[in-house]
Amino acid sequence: MNNQRILKPLYQLTNHQSKSKFTPLLPFNTKGDRQGSHVTAAYLSRRCLSNHGICINDSVVATRGITKKITNSRKSTTMPANGELDNFYEVLEEPASYSDAVASSSDDEQVVCSKNEETTKKISQYTAKATFESMPNRRDHEDFIRKAVEIILKDAVFEGTNRKNPVLNFVNPEELESLINFKLKSTPGSHEELLGIVKDTIQYSVKTGHPYFVNQLFSSLDPYGLIGQWLTDSLNPTVYTYEVSPVFTLMEETVLKEMRQIVGFKNGDGDGIFCPGGSMANGYAISCARYKFMPEIKQKGLHALPRLVLFTSRDAHYSIKKLSSFLGIGTDNVYAINTDEKGKMDMKHLEEEVERSIKEGGAPFMVSATSGTTVIGAFDPLEKIHEICQKYGMWMHVDAAWGGGALMSKKHRYLLKGIEKADSVTWNPHKLLTAPQQCSTLLLKQDGILSAMNSANATYLFQKDKFYDTKYDIGDKHIQCGRRPDVIKFWFMWKAKGTSGFEQHIDKVFENAKFFTDTIREREGFEMVIPEPECTNICFWYVPPSLRNRKSDPDYQDKLHKVAPKIKEKMMREGTMMVTYQPLRETPNFFRIVFQSSGLNKSDMTYLIEEFERLGRDL
Ligand SMILES: *Cc1c(COP(=O)(O)O)cnc(C)c1O
């Protein structure tokens, strides 16, 4: 919009000329010392996003609240009382304050003026409370949505990933209760209040897209993933039938086939589903293995079964135990297999345990191998596991929730050698490939099991007499009914970057991880937990100067155990980075730093290393 057109009425208003041309919506309260009061003009441009003042067409909305806002602003400019239009021009792109201006003597009162009635009405509707109807319309919601999106873009997307800003602003729960009003009320809120909530939510949330959020097996804020996510939400679909989700159904089929091809299943044949997380994907895998072992389970339930025994590494993700319990197999029947010094499943022990289960009268039915263990990042020997599975007729599952992304790289896919021999694979694109949460898949070599196992043929959803080919109604092979199409964001990222983009991404994060490892190996105070990490999660101790060369002290392990939690507290309070720690069996607490954002560079690796030194120096 033309600047002149915004400014003119304000200018006239401030000089108390032609006031009659304006229609005050609320009383134009001029009580108080107008000459001396430093009341403010709004942020005078179409971009104006202040919670306190807006400009729409030829109108000005201002409240005294802006004063604070503007005096707090670094860019604040004081305008002369008789501000010339030229001067206004200069501050157009910035918050401005000037004296003797649009004035209101109370903090809450608003001054709303417009050249014509129509605009005034628009403003009055804008400033109104939220509507109860669950449908957007331009009049009530366009400005609100734009402003919210602008806040999200600025505060979360760009500022939230800026190295200059903190990863988080940690406050204790009681304090947070006082900073954000969590209570719900019976009356509607105003849009202004809601925009404030958007801001506060961002302010006190952890910025997981920040380069120094290296705390978990997910991180990053992929720009294409974000748009895919927003696209999903703008259409609010659920993928059970082609009828209701035609585009997403075909996207899912395409992506799952492509992933099976990358895994190495012949021609990309087989089956697959998107799951709400890798834990659920593992649960589906256990269920498939069990169904394959004894299909009567579907009708007869657990009574039909002998005591089933599942084998997985002691370092496997906890979801294997959890879902085994959930499915009625029981955690006692999940046999934990020893790992070697690299964290890989011990083949000799595996075979011994299988033999033991048979001797006990159990029925070994499945091995869940892990490609990229959660803490150490170890890759189990898949080819050998396959041989054992063949020998005893067991289902071979590979939990590649974490390490699956490495399949995208010619250089690193050797880590999962033999994965094509698996019956099922869990692969989370929301981990190494940085698709937004959540995006998890289960890929199966054999088609039809999921459908046979899970279908209920509800006639109110999956009518067989539809006018199109109902094989595209894929929902019945899931146990969920309503289901978010997690495929879009990943498909969209893939479209954007190409498979080669994913490959570059993987190569870069592995390179970063190697650089980090090589650097700390040479650095005083750092000690590796696993000398040669295979994936991009790196486990190490930071030994503060006070503990160095004290290894023989009887309380050394206890003291070392306390270091990581202290450093963690400091980093959280300062917000300079976020890295997790944990013990592992008898091993004292150590850090696990995780790299999966290709937005990080070698200089970031150096920053992170120096941060440990800074935070741990005086302990
Ligand atoms: C993260 C992880 C899972 C669980 O995935 P979610 O999506 O968090 O449920 C399963 N297995 C392994 C090896 C993992 O690292």
PDBQT file of the ligand as one rigid body, heavy atoms in Angstrom, charges set to zero:
ROOT
HETATM    1  C1  LIG A 701      13.826 -43.657  17.838  1.00  0.00    +0.000 C 
HETATM    2  C2  LIG A 701      13.851 -45.091  17.722  1.00  0.00    +0.000 A 
HETATM    3  C3  LIG A 701      12.663 -45.829  17.731  1.00  0.00    +0.000 A 
HETATM    4  C4  LIG A 701      11.339 -45.211  18.049  1.00  0.00    +0.000 C 
HETATM    5  O1  LIG A 701      10.904 -44.302  17.101  1.00  0.00    +0.000 OA
HETATM    6  P1  LIG A 701       9.782 -43.210  17.504  1.00  0.00    +0.000 P 
HETATM    7  O2  LIG A 701       9.429 -42.606  16.207  1.00  0.00    +0.000 OA
HETATM    8  O3  LIG A 701      10.447 -42.266  18.439  1.00  0.00    +0.000 OA
HETATM    9  O4  LIG A 701       8.662 -43.957  18.153  1.00  0.00    +0.000 OA
HETATM   10  C5  LIG A 701      12.747 -47.178  17.519  1.00  0.00    +0.000 A 
HETATM   11  N1  LIG A 701      13.934 -47.769  17.322  1.00  0.00    +0.000 NA
HETATM   12  C6  LIG A 701      15.095 -47.097  17.315  1.00  0.00    +0.000 A 
HETATM   13  C7  LIG A 701      16.373 -47.833  17.079  1.00  0.00    +0.000 C 
HETATM   14  C8  LIG A 701      15.095 -45.737  17.537  1.00  0.00    +0.000 A 
HETATM   15  O5  LIG A 701      16.249 -45.064  17.582  1.00  0.00    +0.000 OA
ENDROOT
TORSDOF 0
